[in-house]
Amino acid sequence: MSTPAKRRLMRDFKRITSDCPPGLTASPLNDNVMVWNAVIIGPEGTAYEDGIFKLVLQFSEEYPNKPPDVRFVSKIYHPNFYNDGKICLDILQNRWTPTYDVSSILTSIQSLFNDPNPESPANVEAANLYKDNKMLYLEKVKECVELSWQDDIEDDDEEDDDEEEEE
Amino acid sequence: MNSAADKKYDEIVNFKVPVLKDFDSLLRCHICKDILNIPVITPCCHTFCSVCIRDYLRNGLDQNCPLCLNDLNESSLRSELLLNEICKCYRLDIKKVFIEKLNTNKENKQEPEIKNIISNKRKQNKLISDSFSLLKPQQSAKKQKTASGNNTIIDMLSRKKHQSPTIAQETPTSTKEKSNCPICNNKFSLKYLQEHHIDHCLSSLGTESKEIINLSDDNKKEIESSDLEEEEDPKYLKSYLQSALQSNLIPKIQKLPNLQLNDITTTTLKQNLMKYNLPVIGSKFNLIQRWKQWDVLYTSNFVDNPSPLPITSVRNTLIQWDALNNKAISANSSNNTNDLIAMLDNKKLDIKSDKFSRPTWESKYKKHYKELIKVARKTKTTLKK
């Protein structure tokens, strides 16, 4: 039994698996296609380089007429992301159009890592530091990037074993 | 098109004929991302499925073109008659020829087993029944000419234009002039296929008649005929020309009354629904949703579709939609989409609420995220290389 929203989400999934934009990916939960988990890796040449940022997306049956809810699960320090992980991005609010899909939503979020927009801040402190005290801003970002590796480091031993076995 | 055939086709498009991928993506609606169904064009020259754009303009956030964000009024949408035929031809015929060709190639390699044929038949049944709302059986049979021959996939397409009856006549008994039945996938002479077999095969839809499959070679020879003088019908062209002519001649069906849904009474709403023989069960919210969807489907079919389906079939589509999307929900929660999902999926998940705990979620889906991280890293490194 599929609704237009679910059919569209399956198409989105097909697209993100066949033409995956670099450094990001997403897939629906096994038991609920209306909720997706996603990962964006901090783009090269930015302060967020190699940071691992986890997100969750929740779609309604009105998708793609209405945008999904998107929230960071990982802690993140960025002018356009709230401390609780919510995102201030025009295309997820008033500039949403039904032509966007999961892939383009995540690409837009990823591009905020390249170009933070301090003019419409979600995290006022981060926006002010970004404008007035770059050094301190970069330090705070570094902290959050290192924090994003924590899980990964914990699992590293385990994962290394896995990979060796695979090879 | 059913999903198995669709998947197979996507594989071909993506891996074997990349040039088609571009063409394929041009014919897709930017809203549903499927092949355009009853395309309509905006004054800003952007094209969408009729149902998709009408639904968006009524229920979306804005009254603008999803592609260029220019203001867009629903009344300014116009049907794209030619594109409609192109998309129909692509969706119903071209894709099928590709899938059939792939099936034939596979069967040539291995001994065809009855099991295979039956499963193919099932797939093809769906395919055919999809197309049958639009095509007559005889028309559908004619297009099987395009499925004959042992050429490569690309040859198939270019041949479609050049295929002439005389070529086929030169070797009347060779297998080249035989065509695959789209339903049971067996080979028959074109004439037999068109005049007898397709009808027979269709009349046994769902009964899995093995008689067709077991038809011996001797029998086939008996019914084979060498006269193939009929030129292939450019049926989509005909349909286009007809629809273009008719669009001025046929009086448009009466539009639905424009109901003021904000302050309408349940009684008026029910009266209007009953006028069109629609169900009147559910809350007021359900009734409004039902009427809105009916308006979209009705307008799309009778205003935009050059060959409108009978009202009963529009009604069936609505009833199907109703069963999936319009479950009995109290009107109170209708304003909150998240409550709505939670109720439909029987899960009280709302990632925006303060109760949503990010650390709990993170550890619950640790494995899922780990897989995603691996994939994301891989795509990043492939880019570097």
Interface residues (C-beta under 8 A of the other chain):
Chain A: M1 S2 T3 P4 R7 R8 R11 D12 K14 R15 S18 C20 P21 P22 G23 L24 T25 A26 S27 L29 N32 M34 V35 N37 A38 V39 I40 I41 I52 K54 V56 L57 Q58 F59 S60 E61 E62 P64 N65 K66 D69 R71 F72 V73 S74 D84 G85 K86 N94 R95 W96 T97 P98 T99 D101 D151 D152 D155 E159
Chain B: D10 N14 H30 I31 C32 K33 D34 C52 D55 Y56 N59 G60 L61 D62 N64 P66 L67 L69 L324 N325 T337 N338 L340 I341 L344 D345 K347 L349 D350 I351 K352 D354 F356 R358 W361 E362 Y365 K366 H368 Y369 K370 E371 L372 I373 V375 A376 R377 T379 K380 T382 L383
